[in-house]
Amino acid sequence: MVGSLVWTPLHARVHRVLRARHLLERRQAVLIAVSGGQDSLCLAKLLLDLQPKWGWTLGIAHLDHGWRSDSKANADYVEQLARDWQVPIYRETATQVTTSEAAARQWRYATLANLAQTHHYTALVTGHTASDRAETLLYNLIRGSGADGLQALTWRRSLTPSVQLVRPLLEVTRSETAAFCQEFRLKIWEDSTNYDTTYARNRIRQELLPYLKGVFNPQVEQALAQTAELLQAEVDYLEQVTDQMRQQVQHPERPGLNRSVLKSLPLAIQRRVVRQFLLGVMSSAPNFDQIEKIVGLVTAPNRSRTDPIAGGTIATVEDDWIWLVSQES
């Protein structure tokens, strides 16, 4: 495995972040997702250079969505890089081409998690940056997300029981990864789909963020990333409190909530309890309206009920309880 003898301030920053946040362990098997773009190349080079200090077993994964005419050449380039670096390379190509951002993301993470499990890696590392964090916050804000969505790009989360998704570059901006690649003469494979403004995230990247930088705050990416970081800590705390309260409020046998206990809780916790409750009984994540319908029953008269929440299910009040029941029952 060939690393660099050059130690830059960015090497030092990422090394400190990994230690301070306990993102990776020494001698861990780490799979790096590498697209060939500047962020993932920067990440791969940093981890390759840090490997002697940490004793990791490194591998590289590259996924081909089949979106572009040069996608195979892109994959060949990443494979050659991995061979030059003497790192195992794993390639996967989508069997069905989709233009949906959500479907592509789902395939990407499922495939990467499967590769990690199959080849016994316990961490999957991606090159998401502070710039990505700012874009995600803006994207979810525009869609009407609450605090949970605004902090969605986190440092670490479980992909499977045995694989952790880790993002070590969340304090690094895209301009910094570009400068790093230039310094080490890493050839960046430009992805033309990043400039396709039919995708909402690309419009945020190409149009909204430059406008905000130019008109409001040149450091807007860092400011938004810091906001996401603050929200992450607050959301983690609120979810812990909510989980404790939900266990007190939720009926142990039937899908129901004790509204007399709910009534004593702050509105913010009421909403979170209802959201956690619905996550456990619905096939998809509840939206704001569905949550508010049930919250509205906390103080409603006895026998009150909602219109259908999901499918044929309604919520109805019986004395101290809010029950979810099928309209057919």
Contacts in CASP RR format, 6 or more apart in sequence:
PFRMAT RR
TARGET T0000
AUTHOR 0000-0000-0000
METHOD contacts of the structure
MODEL  1
MVGSLVWTPLHARVHRVLRARHLLERRQAVLIAVSGGQDSLCLAKLLLDL
QPKWGWTLGIAHLDHGWRSDSKANADYVEQLARDWQVPIYRETATQVTTS
EAAARQWRYATLANLAQTHHYTALVTGHTASDRAETLLYNLIRGSGADGL
QALTWRRSLTPSVQLVRPLLEVTRSETAAFCQEFRLKIWEDSTNYDTTYA
RNRIRQELLPYLKGVFNPQVEQALAQTAELLQAEVDYLEQVTDQMRQQVQ
HPERPGLNRSVLKSLPLAIQRRVVRQFLLGVMSSAPNFDQIEKIVGLVTA
PNRSRTDPIAGGTIATVEDDWIWLVSQES
1 48 0 8 1.000
1 51 0 8 1.000
1 58 0 8 1.000
1 85 0 8 1.000
1 86 0 8 1.000
1 87 0 8 1.000
2 48 0 8 1.000
2 84 0 8 1.000
2 85 0 8 1.000
2 86 0 8 1.000
3 48 0 8 1.000
3 49 0 8 1.000
3 51 0 8 1.000
3 52 0 8 1.000
3 85 0 8 1.000
4 45 0 8 1.000
4 48 0 8 1.000
4 49 0 8 1.000
4 184 0 8 1.000
6 49 0 8 1.000
6 184 0 8 1.000
7 49 0 8 1.000
8 180 0 8 1.000
8 183 0 8 1.000
10 42 0 8 1.000
10 46 0 8 1.000
10 172 0 8 1.000
10 176 0 8 1.000
10 180 0 8 1.000
11 46 0 8 1.000
11 49 0 8 1.000
11 50 0 8 1.000
13 171 0 8 1.000
13 172 0 8 1.000
14 46 0 8 1.000
14 50 0 8 1.000
14 168 0 8 1.000
14 169 0 8 1.000
14 172 0 8 1.000
15 50 0 8 1.000
15 53 0 8 1.000
17 23 0 8 1.000
17 168 0 8 1.000
17 171 0 8 1.000
18 24 0 8 1.000
18 50 0 8 1.000
18 54 0 8 1.000
18 168 0 8 1.000
21 155 0 8 1.000
21 156 0 8 1.000
23 155 0 8 1.000
23 156 0 8 1.000
23 166 0 8 1.000
23 168 0 8 1.000
24 30 0 8 1.000
24 54 0 8 1.000
24 56 0 8 1.000
24 123 0 8 1.000
24 125 0 8 1.000
24 166 0 8 1.000
24 168 0 8 1.000
26 54 0 8 1.000
26 55 0 8 1.000
26 56 0 8 1.000
27 54 0 8 1.000
27 55 0 8 1.000
27 56 0 8 1.000
27 57 0 8 1.000
28 54 0 8 1.000
28 56 0 8 1.000
28 57 0 8 1.000
28 122 0 8 1.000
28 123 0 8 1.000
29 56 0 8 1.000
29 57 0 8 1.000
29 120 0 8 1.000
29 121 0 8 1.000
29 122 0 8 1.000
29 123 0 8 1.000
30 47 0 8 1.000
30 56 0 8 1.000
30 57 0 8 1.000
30 58 0 8 1.000
30 59 0 8 1.000
30 121 0 8 1.000
30 122 0 8 1.000
30 123 0 8 1.000
30 125 0 8 1.000
31 58 0 8 1.000
31 59 0 8 1.000
31 60 0 8 1.000
31 61 0 8 1.000
31 90 0 8 1.000
31 112 0 8 1.000
31 115 0 8 1.000
31 116 0 8 1.000
31 119 0 8 1.000
31 121 0 8 1.000
31 123 0 8 1.000
31 124 0 8 1.000
31 125 0 8 1.000
32 40 0 8 1.000
32 43 0 8 1.000
32 44 0 8 1.000
32 47 0 8 1.000
32 58 0 8 1.000
32 59 0 8 1.000
32 60 0 8 1.000
32 61 0 8 1.000
32 125 0 8 1.000
33 40 0 8 1.000
33 61 0 8 1.000
33 62 0 8 1.000
33 63 0 8 1.000
33 112 0 8 1.000
33 124 0 8 1.000
33 125 0 8 1.000
33 126 0 8 1.000
33 127 0 8 1.000
34 40 0 8 1.000
34 41 0 8 1.000
34 43 0 8 1.000
34 44 0 8 1.000
34 60 0 8 1.000
34 61 0 8 1.000
34 62 0 8 1.000
34 78 0 8 1.000
34 81 0 8 1.000
34 82 0 8 1.000
35 62 0 8 1.000
35 63 0 8 1.000
35 74 0 8 1.000
35 78 0 8 1.000
35 189 0 8 1.000
35 191 0 8 1.000
36 62 0 8 1.000
36 74 0 8 1.000
36 77 0 8 1.000
36 78 0 8 1.000
36 81 0 8 1.000
36 188 0 8 1.000
36 189 0 8 1.000
36 191 0 8 1.000
37 188 0 8 1.000
37 189 0 8 1.000
37 190 0 8 1.000
37 191 0 8 1.000
38 174 0 8 1.000
38 177 0 8 1.000
38 178 0 8 1.000
38 181 0 8 1.000
38 186 0 8 1.000
38 188 0 8 1.000
39 127 0 8 1.000
39 128 0 8 1.000
39 129 0 8 1.000
39 132 0 8 1.000
39 169 0 8 1.000
39 174 0 8 1.000
39 177 0 8 1.000
40 126 0 8 1.000
40 127 0 8 1.000
41 81 0 8 1.000
41 177 0 8 1.000
41 181 0 8 1.000
41 186 0 8 1.000
41 188 0 8 1.000
42 127 0 8 1.000
42 169 0 8 1.000
42 172 0 8 1.000
42 177 0 8 1.000
42 180 0 8 1.000
42 181 0 8 1.000
42 186 0 8 1.000
43 125 0 8 1.000
43 126 0 8 1.000
43 127 0 8 1.000
43 168 0 8 1.000
43 169 0 8 1.000
43 177 0 8 1.000
44 60 0 8 1.000
44 81 0 8 1.000
44 85 0 8 1.000
45 180 0 8 1.000
45 181 0 8 1.000
45 184 0 8 1.000
45 186 0 8 1.000
46 168 0 8 1.000
46 180 0 8 1.000
47 56 0 8 1.000
47 58 0 8 1.000
47 125 0 8 1.000
47 168 0 8 1.000
48 58 0 8 1.000
48 85 0 8 1.000
48 87 0 8 1.000
50 56 0 8 1.000
51 58 0 8 1.000
57 121 0 8 1.000
58 87 0 8 1.000
58 88 0 8 1.000
59 82 0 8 1.000
59 87 0 8 1.000
59 88 0 8 1.000
59 89 0 8 1.000
59 90 0 8 1.000
59 119 0 8 1.000
59 121 0 8 1.000
60 78 0 8 1.000
60 81 0 8 1.000
60 82 0 8 1.000
60 85 0 8 1.000
60 87 0 8 1.000
60 88 0 8 1.000
60 89 0 8 1.000
60 90 0 8 1.000
61 89 0 8 1.000
61 90 0 8 1.000
61 91 0 8 1.000
61 92 0 8 1.000
61 112 0 8 1.000
61 115 0 8 1.000
61 116 0 8 1.000
61 124 0 8 1.000
62 74 0 8 1.000
62 75 0 8 1.000
62 78 0 8 1.000
62 79 0 8 1.000
62 89 0 8 1.000
62 90 0 8 1.000
62 91 0 8 1.000
62 92 0 8 1.000
63 91 0 8 1.000
63 92 0 8 1.000
63 93 0 8 1.000
63 94 0 8 1.000
63 108 0 8 1.000
63 111 0 8 1.000
63 112 0 8 1.000
64 71 0 8 1.000
64 72 0 8 1.000
64 74 0 8 1.000
64 75 0 8 1.000
64 91 0 8 1.000
64 92 0 8 1.000
64 93 0 8 1.000
64 94 0 8 1.000
65 71 0 8 1.000
65 94 0 8 1.000
65 97 0 8 1.000
65 98 0 8 1.000
65 104 0 8 1.000
65 107 0 8 1.000
65 108 0 8 1.000
66 93 0 8 1.000
66 94 0 8 1.000
66 97 0 8 1.000
67 97 0 8 1.000
67 99 0 8 1.000
67 193 0 8 1.000
68 74 0 8 1.000
68 191 0 8 1.000
68 192 0 8 1.000
68 193 0 8 1.000
70 192 0 8 1.000
74 189 0 8 1.000
74 191 0 8 1.000
75 91 0 8 1.000
75 93 0 8 1.000
77 187 0 8 1.000
77 189 0 8 1.000
78 89 0 8 1.000
78 91 0 8 1.000
78 189 0 8 1.000
79 89 0 8 1.000
79 91 0 8 1.000
82 88 0 8 1.000
82 89 0 8 1.000
83 89 0 8 1.000
88 119 0 8 1.000
90 115 0 8 1.000
90 119 0 8 1.000
92 111 0 8 1.000
92 115 0 8 1.000
94 107 0 8 1.000
98 104 0 8 1.000
98 107 0 8 1.000
101 199 0 8 1.000
101 200 0 8 1.000
101 201 0 8 1.000
109 159 0 8 1.000
109 165 0 8 1.000
112 124 0 8 1.000
112 159 0 8 1.000
113 124 0 8 1.000
113 159 0 8 1.000
113 160 0 8 1.000
113 163 0 8 1.000
115 121 0 8 1.000
116 122 0 8 1.000
116 123 0 8 1.000
116 124 0 8 1.000
116 159 0 8 1.000
116 160 0 8 1.000
116 163 0 8 1.000
117 160 0 8 1.000
117 162 0 8 1.000
117 163 0 8 1.000
121 163 0 8 1.000
122 162 0 8 1.000
122 163 0 8 1.000
122 164 0 8 1.000
123 163 0 8 1.000
123 164 0 8 1.000
123 165 0 8 1.000
123 166 0 8 1.000
124 159 0 8 1.000
124 163 0 8 1.000
124 164 0 8 1.000
124 165 0 8 1.000
124 166 0 8 1.000
125 166 0 8 1.000
125 167 0 8 1.000
125 168 0 8 1.000
126 165 0 8 1.000
126 166 0 8 1.000
126 167 0 8 1.000
127 167 0 8 1.000
127 168 0 8 1.000
127 169 0 8 1.000
128 153 0 8 1.000
128 167 0 8 1.000
128 169 0 8 1.000
128 170 0 8 1.000
129 169 0 8 1.000
129 170 0 8 1.000
129 172 0 8 1.000
129 173 0 8 1.000
129 174 0 8 1.000
129 176 0 8 1.000
129 177 0 8 1.000
130 169 0 8 1.000
130 170 0 8 1.000
130 171 0 8 1.000
130 172 0 8 1.000
130 173 0 8 1.000
130 221 0 8 1.000
130 222 0 8 1.000
130 225 0 8 1.000
131 173 0 8 1.000
131 174 0 8 1.000
131 175 0 8 1.000
131 205 0 8 1.000
131 209 0 8 1.000
131 221 0 8 1.000
131 225 0 8 1.000
132 153 0 8 1.000
132 170 0 8 1.000
132 174 0 8 1.000
133 153 0 8 1.000
133 170 0 8 1.000
133 224 0 8 1.000
133 225 0 8 1.000
133 228 0 8 1.000
134 209 0 8 1.000
134 220 0 8 1.000
134 221 0 8 1.000
134 222 0 8 1.000
134 223 0 8 1.000
134 224 0 8 1.000
134 225 0 8 1.000
134 228 0 8 1.000
135 201 0 8 1.000
135 204 0 8 1.000
135 205 0 8 1.000
135 209 0 8 1.000
136 152 0 8 1.000
136 153 0 8 1.000
136 228 0 8 1.000
137 150 0 8 1.000
137 151 0 8 1.000
137 153 0 8 1.000
137 224 0 8 1.000
137 225 0 8 1.000
137 227 0 8 1.000
137 228 0 8 1.000
138 204 0 8 1.000
138 208 0 8 1.000
138 209 0 8 1.000
138 224 0 8 1.000
139 200 0 8 1.000
139 201 0 8 1.000
139 204 0 8 1.000
140 146 0 8 1.000
140 149 0 8 1.000
140 150 0 8 1.000
140 152 0 8 1.000
141 150 0 8 1.000
142 200 0 8 1.000
144 288 0 8 1.000
145 152 0 8 1.000
147 231 0 8 1.000
147 234 0 8 1.000
147 235 0 8 1.000
147 238 0 8 1.000
148 235 0 8 1.000
150 227 0 8 1.000
150 228 0 8 1.000
150 231 0 8 1.000
151 228 0 8 1.000
151 229 0 8 1.000
151 231 0 8 1.000
151 232 0 8 1.000
151 235 0 8 1.000
153 167 0 8 1.000
153 170 0 8 1.000
153 228 0 8 1.000
154 167 0 8 1.000
154 232 0 8 1.000
155 166 0 8 1.000
155 167 0 8 1.000
155 168 0 8 1.000
155 170 0 8 1.000
155 232 0 8 1.000
156 164 0 8 1.000
156 165 0 8 1.000
156 166 0 8 1.000
156 167 0 8 1.000
157 164 0 8 1.000
157 165 0 8 1.000
158 164 0 8 1.000
158 165 0 8 1.000
159 165 0 8 1.000
169 177 0 8 1.000
170 225 0 8 1.000
170 229 0 8 1.000
171 225 0 8 1.000
173 221 0 8 1.000
173 222 0 8 1.000
174 221 0 8 1.000
178 188 0 8 1.000
180 186 0 8 1.000
181 188 0 8 1.000
193 199 0 8 1.000
193 202 0 8 1.000
194 202 0 8 1.000
194 205 0 8 1.000
195 202 0 8 1.000
195 206 0 8 1.000
196 202 0 8 1.000
197 203 0 8 1.000
197 206 0 8 1.000
197 207 0 8 1.000
209 220 0 8 1.000
209 221 0 8 1.000
212 220 0 8 1.000
213 220 0 8 1.000
213 221 0 8 1.000
217 223 0 8 1.000
238 268 0 8 1.000
238 269 0 8 1.000
238 272 0 8 1.000
239 272 0 8 1.000
239 276 0 8 1.000
241 269 0 8 1.000
242 269 0 8 1.000
242 272 0 8 1.000
242 273 0 8 1.000
242 276 0 8 1.000
243 276 0 8 1.000
245 261 0 8 1.000
245 265 0 8 1.000
245 269 0 8 1.000
245 273 0 8 1.000
246 273 0 8 1.000
246 276 0 8 1.000
246 277 0 8 1.000
248 258 0 8 1.000
248 261 0 8 1.000
249 257 0 8 1.000
249 258 0 8 1.000
249 261 0 8 1.000
249 262 0 8 1.000
249 273 0 8 1.000
249 277 0 8 1.000
250 256 0 8 1.000
250 257 0 8 1.000
250 258 0 8 1.000
250 277 0 8 1.000
251 257 0 8 1.000
251 258 0 8 1.000
251 321 0 8 1.000
254 323 0 8 1.000
255 277 0 8 1.000
255 281 0 8 1.000
255 323 0 8 1.000
255 324 0 8 1.000
256 277 0 8 1.000
256 321 0 8 1.000
256 322 0 8 1.000
256 323 0 8 1.000
256 324 0 8 1.000
257 273 0 8 1.000
257 274 0 8 1.000
257 277 0 8 1.000
257 294 0 8 1.000
257 321 0 8 1.000
257 322 0 8 1.000
258 320 0 8 1.000
258 321 0 8 1.000
259 297 0 8 1.000
259 298 0 8 1.000
259 299 0 8 1.000
259 317 0 8 1.000
259 320 0 8 1.000
259 321 0 8 1.000
259 322 0 8 1.000
260 320 0 8 1.000
262 270 0 8 1.000
262 273 0 8 1.000
262 298 0 8 1.000
262 322 0 8 1.000
263 298 0 8 1.000
263 299 0 8 1.000
265 273 0 8 1.000
267 295 0 8 1.000
270 295 0 8 1.000
270 298 0 8 1.000
271 291 0 8 1.000
271 292 0 8 1.000
271 295 0 8 1.000
274 286 0 8 1.000
274 291 0 8 1.000
274 294 0 8 1.000
274 295 0 8 1.000
275 286 0 8 1.000
275 291 0 8 1.000
277 294 0 8 1.000
278 286 0 8 1.000
278 290 0 8 1.000
278 291 0 8 1.000
278 294 0 8 1.000
278 309 0 8 1.000
279 285 0 8 1.000
279 286 0 8 1.000
281 324 0 8 1.000
282 310 0 8 1.000
283 310 0 8 1.000
284 310 0 8 1.000
286 309 0 8 1.000
286 310 0 8 1.000
290 309 0 8 1.000
290 310 0 8 1.000
293 306 0 8 1.000
293 307 0 8 1.000
293 309 0 8 1.000
293 315 0 8 1.000
294 306 0 8 1.000
294 309 0 8 1.000
294 315 0 8 1.000
294 322 0 8 1.000
297 304 0 8 1.000
297 305 0 8 1.000
297 306 0 8 1.000
297 315 0 8 1.000
297 316 0 8 1.000
297 317 0 8 1.000
297 322 0 8 1.000
298 322 0 8 1.000
300 317 0 8 1.000
301 317 0 8 1.000
302 317 0 8 1.000
302 318 0 8 1.000
302 319 0 8 1.000
303 316 0 8 1.000
303 317 0 8 1.000
303 318 0 8 1.000
304 316 0 8 1.000
304 317 0 8 1.000
305 314 0 8 1.000
305 315 0 8 1.000
305 316 0 8 1.000
305 317 0 8 1.000
306 314 0 8 1.000
306 315 0 8 1.000
306 316 0 8 1.000
307 314 0 8 1.000
308 314 0 8 1.000
308 327 0 8 1.000
309 315 0 8 1.000
309 324 0 8 1.000
312 326 0 8 1.000
312 327 0 8 1.000
312 328 0 8 1.000
313 324 0 8 1.000
313 325 0 8 1.000
313 326 0 8 1.000
313 327 0 8 1.000
314 324 0 8 1.000
314 325 0 8 1.000
314 327 0 8 1.000
315 322 0 8 1.000
315 323 0 8 1.000
315 324 0 8 1.000
315 325 0 8 1.000
316 322 0 8 1.000
316 323 0 8 1.000
316 325 0 8 1.000
317 323 0 8 1.000
END
